[in-house]
Amino acid sequence: MSSQPQDRLDWLRLIRSQNVGPVTFYKLLERFGSAQSALAVLPDLARRGGAKAFKVHSKADVAREFEALNALGGRLVVRTDADYPPLLAQLDDAPPVLSVLGHGHLLNKRAVAIVGARNASLNGKNFARRIAADLGRAGLLVASGLARGLDAAAHEGALATGTVAVVGGGVDVIYPRENEQLYHQLVDQGAIVSEVALGTKPQARHFPRRNRIISGLARGTLVVEASLKSGSLITARMALEQGREVFAVPGAPSDPRAAGCNKLIKDGANLTQNVEDILEVLKPIFASPLAEPKPKAFQQKQAPLPDPQEIDKARADVQEMLSPAPVTVDELVRNCQFSPAAVSLVLLELELAGRLERHPGNRVSTL
């Protein structure tokens, strides 16, 4: 523990604290200047948002997590580290902290994500293995989610050249159990990544968050097989929202596992039959400098707090304008007479109290 700078410990405490997600984490840093300063005011903010009780993640829990990860041979990578995945760092909701097992240096390679059906066909799995191997031979990292079916096949195809699994639970939790051998191969030859704490069992609500990391690591996402209600289509949508390319493998109209891919192609995804179809699109992008903004520089400077009287007045008005239907924060600001800083602070209070949910596109709603 003594080898860990205090600010890294504070970052972990803050992101593990109750009701603090990535967007809220960065809003708190922006508002209060540092994780340490934000930790000091969390209970009061939550109380003003209507919470009866609020739990700040303890220093003892942080110590246990560090020690357990070290015992596994893993490490924490924070967003300000030089070896944090560069494309992932561009996202507004990038994980502030990642737990990494295996060869963390792989996260700096140019990557393509491969996702698809858990109940994949034999042809689909064979295609995923083959194209993953071809992408690896072209010098690209393959990212996927360690699920049964297509994900597992993609990892298997790229083990020799480099692959990373983004998991929905802790990096120490093997899920599904049928992929136990593949899990250990990834630790030895690739990498396993998660934003959640060690020991966390995968839950349904974790997977959309996991999916945004899979697509966020990569310049493009390939969907091999997917039904119309597949989680792979969520990953594809997230890739589009992140400004990344989407590729899809066409399939027979009679196969429901092809319906999602065929719809993606109909909607404009890149039709993909072989690795050349992917490289043809990505090579010009790789050849030109990134046009994306640089990762945020987190400065230890506290923004001026709004006037307390303004915040008190804004609290009632903002809560009245909110509903279960998402609305953009910009629209809230336009439709009230208060400063953006005051509105932002009220939203932070409500979120920490567990009364507000954030959505893609800078939208919020009540819970």
FENMOWO-V563113 format. One line per field, one symbol per residue. ss: DSSP state (a for helix, b for strand, c for the rest). phi: phi as a letter, one per 40 degrees, with the letter a starting at -180 (. if undefined). A space follows every 50 residues. Layout:
ss: ???
phi: ???
//
This chain:
ss: cccccaaaaaaaaaaacccccaaaaaaaaaaaccaaaaaaaaaaaaaacc ccccccccaaaaaaaaaaaaacccbbbbcccccccccaaaccccccbbbb bbcaaaaaccbbbbbccccccaaaaaaaaaaaaaaaacccbbbbccccca aaaaaaaaccccbbbbccccccccccaaaaaaaaaaaaacbbbbcccccc cccaaaaaaaaaaaaaaccbbbbcccccccaaaaaaaaaaacccbbbbcc cccccaaaaaaaaaaacccbbcccaaaaaaaaaaaaaccccccccccccc cccccccaaaaaaaaaaaaaacccccbbaaaaaacccccaaaaaaaaaaa aacccbbbbcccbbbbc
phi: .cccddccccdcdccccdgbbdccdccccccbgaccccdcbddcccccch ccaabcdccccccccdccccccgcacbbccccccdcccccccbddcbbcb bgccccccccbbcbbiccccccccccccccccccccccgbcbbabgccgc dccccccbdcbhabbbbcbcccbcaccccdccdcccccbbabbacccdgc ccbdcccdcccccdcccbcabbbcaaccbcccccccccdcccgbcbbacc acdccccccccccdcdchcccbbaccccccccdccccbccccccdcccbc bccdcccdccccccdcccccccacccbccdcdcccbbbcdccccccccdc cccgbbbcbdgfbbacc
//
